[in-house]
Amino acid sequence: MGDVTLWSGTVQAGFAAFALALLGFCAWLVRNIIVLSKSTQDVVRANTEAITKQIDCLEHMSQSAEDTRREVQRLRYLLEARPCLVPGRDNEKPPRAMP
């Protein structure tokens, strides 16, 4: 055969092939990382939209509950203004003012 040294063509070709294989592997890894990053961004975007919708729904429910509370309070004042419907109430007292 012949002497195989560090500078021989066979060794240099082997290093070159190995370097190309590593470069290809790194490119494949980077491409997969980019694809994974895009899919992760899609998941985060979908979750953010879902959370935003839930917050909007909770705000609407809160407003509806507050409106219902006000209506019940108004109904309470209207019922208290009718002393015949409130057993044991002193009919001499004027009803409370509505807020």
CNS distance restraints for C-alpha pairs under 8 A (distance, minus, plus):
assign (resid   4 and name CA) (resid   8 and name CA) 6.00 0.50 0.50
assign (resid   4 and name CA) (resid  10 and name CA) 7.75 0.50 0.50
assign (resid   4 and name CA) (resid  11 and name CA) 7.49 0.50 0.50
assign (resid   5 and name CA) (resid  11 and name CA) 7.40 0.50 0.50
assign (resid   6 and name CA) (resid  11 and name CA) 6.27 0.50 0.50
assign (resid   6 and name CA) (resid  12 and name CA) 7.45 0.50 0.50
assign (resid   7 and name CA) (resid  11 and name CA) 6.81 0.50 0.50
assign (resid   7 and name CA) (resid  12 and name CA) 6.47 0.50 0.50
assign (resid   8 and name CA) (resid  12 and name CA) 6.29 0.50 0.50
assign (resid   9 and name CA) (resid  13 and name CA) 5.96 0.50 0.50
assign (resid  10 and name CA) (resid  14 and name CA) 6.16 0.50 0.50
assign (resid  11 and name CA) (resid  15 and name CA) 6.22 0.50 0.50
assign (resid  12 and name CA) (resid  16 and name CA) 6.10 0.50 0.50
assign (resid  13 and name CA) (resid  17 and name CA) 6.07 0.50 0.50
assign (resid  14 and name CA) (resid  18 and name CA) 6.08 0.50 0.50
assign (resid  15 and name CA) (resid  19 and name CA) 6.00 0.50 0.50
assign (resid  16 and name CA) (resid  20 and name CA) 6.20 0.50 0.50
assign (resid  17 and name CA) (resid  21 and name CA) 6.14 0.50 0.50
assign (resid  18 and name CA) (resid  22 and name CA) 6.15 0.50 0.50
assign (resid  19 and name CA) (resid  23 and name CA) 6.07 0.50 0.50
assign (resid  20 and name CA) (resid  24 and name CA) 6.10 0.50 0.50
assign (resid  21 and name CA) (resid  25 and name CA) 6.16 0.50 0.50
assign (resid  22 and name CA) (resid  26 and name CA) 6.11 0.50 0.50
assign (resid  23 and name CA) (resid  27 and name CA) 6.18 0.50 0.50
assign (resid  24 and name CA) (resid  28 and name CA) 6.16 0.50 0.50
assign (resid  25 and name CA) (resid  29 and name CA) 6.21 0.50 0.50
assign (resid  26 and name CA) (resid  30 and name CA) 6.15 0.50 0.50
assign (resid  27 and name CA) (resid  31 and name CA) 6.16 0.50 0.50
assign (resid  28 and name CA) (resid  32 and name CA) 6.24 0.50 0.50
assign (resid  29 and name CA) (resid  33 and name CA) 6.12 0.50 0.50
assign (resid  30 and name CA) (resid  34 and name CA) 6.20 0.50 0.50
assign (resid  31 and name CA) (resid  35 and name CA) 6.29 0.50 0.50
assign (resid  32 and name CA) (resid  36 and name CA) 6.07 0.50 0.50
assign (resid  33 and name CA) (resid  37 and name CA) 5.98 0.50 0.50
assign (resid  34 and name CA) (resid  38 and name CA) 6.21 0.50 0.50
assign (resid  35 and name CA) (resid  39 and name CA) 6.31 0.50 0.50
assign (resid  36 and name CA) (resid  40 and name CA) 6.06 0.50 0.50
assign (resid  37 and name CA) (resid  41 and name CA) 6.14 0.50 0.50
assign (resid  38 and name CA) (resid  42 and name CA) 6.30 0.50 0.50
assign (resid  39 and name CA) (resid  43 and name CA) 6.35 0.50 0.50
assign (resid  40 and name CA) (resid  44 and name CA) 6.18 0.50 0.50
assign (resid  41 and name CA) (resid  45 and name CA) 5.99 0.50 0.50
assign (resid  42 and name CA) (resid  46 and name CA) 6.15 0.50 0.50
assign (resid  43 and name CA) (resid  47 and name CA) 6.13 0.50 0.50
assign (resid  44 and name CA) (resid  48 and name CA) 6.05 0.50 0.50
assign (resid  45 and name CA) (resid  49 and name CA) 6.22 0.50 0.50
assign (resid  46 and name CA) (resid  50 and name CA) 6.20 0.50 0.50
assign (resid  47 and name CA) (resid  51 and name CA) 6.11 0.50 0.50
assign (resid  48 and name CA) (resid  52 and name CA) 6.08 0.50 0.50
assign (resid  49 and name CA) (resid  53 and name CA) 6.18 0.50 0.50
assign (resid  50 and name CA) (resid  54 and name CA) 6.19 0.50 0.50
assign (resid  51 and name CA) (resid  55 and name CA) 6.14 0.50 0.50
assign (resid  52 and name CA) (resid  56 and name CA) 6.22 0.50 0.50
assign (resid  53 and name CA) (resid  57 and name CA) 6.13 0.50 0.50
assign (resid  54 and name CA) (resid  58 and name CA) 6.08 0.50 0.50
assign (resid  55 and name CA) (resid  59 and name CA) 6.09 0.50 0.50
assign (resid  56 and name CA) (resid  60 and name CA) 6.18 0.50 0.50
assign (resid  57 and name CA) (resid  61 and name CA) 6.12 0.50 0.50
assign (resid  58 and name CA) (resid  62 and name CA) 5.98 0.50 0.50
assign (resid  59 and name CA) (resid  63 and name CA) 6.15 0.50 0.50
assign (resid  60 and name CA) (resid  64 and name CA) 6.10 0.50 0.50
assign (resid  61 and name CA) (resid  65 and name CA) 6.04 0.50 0.50
assign (resid  62 and name CA) (resid  66 and name CA) 6.13 0.50 0.50
assign (resid  63 and name CA) (resid  67 and name CA) 6.14 0.50 0.50
assign (resid  64 and name CA) (resid  68 and name CA) 6.12 0.50 0.50
assign (resid  65 and name CA) (resid  69 and name CA) 6.06 0.50 0.50
assign (resid  66 and name CA) (resid  70 and name CA) 6.23 0.50 0.50
assign (resid  67 and name CA) (resid  71 and name CA) 6.24 0.50 0.50
assign (resid  68 and name CA) (resid  72 and name CA) 6.13 0.50 0.50
assign (resid  69 and name CA) (resid  73 and name CA) 6.08 0.50 0.50
assign (resid  70 and name CA) (resid  74 and name CA) 6.07 0.50 0.50
assign (resid  71 and name CA) (resid  75 and name CA) 6.08 0.50 0.50
assign (resid  72 and name CA) (resid  76 and name CA) 6.07 0.50 0.50
assign (resid  73 and name CA) (resid  77 and name CA) 6.36 0.50 0.50
assign (resid  74 and name CA) (resid  78 and name CA) 6.26 0.50 0.50
assign (resid  74 and name CA) (resid  98 and name CA) 6.95 0.50 0.50
assign (resid  75 and name CA) (resid  79 and name CA) 6.09 0.50 0.50
assign (resid  76 and name CA) (resid  80 and name CA) 6.06 0.50 0.50
assign (resid  77 and name CA) (resid  81 and name CA) 6.18 0.50 0.50
assign (resid  77 and name CA) (resid  95 and name CA) 7.66 0.50 0.50
assign (resid  77 and name CA) (resid  96 and name CA) 6.95 0.50 0.50
assign (resid  77 and name CA) (resid  97 and name CA) 7.62 0.50 0.50
assign (resid  77 and name CA) (resid  98 and name CA) 6.33 0.50 0.50
assign (resid  78 and name CA) (resid  82 and name CA) 7.05 0.50 0.50
assign (resid  79 and name CA) (resid  83 and name CA) 7.91 0.50 0.50
assign (resid  79 and name CA) (resid  85 and name CA) 7.08 0.50 0.50
assign (resid  79 and name CA) (resid  86 and name CA) 7.78 0.50 0.50
assign (resid  80 and name CA) (resid  85 and name CA) 7.62 0.50 0.50
assign (resid  80 and name CA) (resid  86 and name CA) 6.69 0.50 0.50
assign (resid  80 and name CA) (resid  95 and name CA) 6.36 0.50 0.50
assign (resid  80 and name CA) (resid  96 and name CA) 7.82 0.50 0.50
assign (resid  81 and name CA) (resid  94 and name CA) 7.64 0.50 0.50
assign (resid  81 and name CA) (resid  95 and name CA) 4.90 0.50 0.50
assign (resid  81 and name CA) (resid  96 and name CA) 7.47 0.50 0.50
assign (resid  82 and name CA) (resid  86 and name CA) 7.13 0.50 0.50
assign (resid  83 and name CA) (resid  87 and name CA) 7.63 0.50 0.50
assign (resid  83 and name CA) (resid  89 and name CA) 6.40 0.50 0.50
assign (resid  83 and name CA) (resid  90 and name CA) 7.58 0.50 0.50
assign (resid  83 and name CA) (resid  91 and name CA) 5.83 0.50 0.50
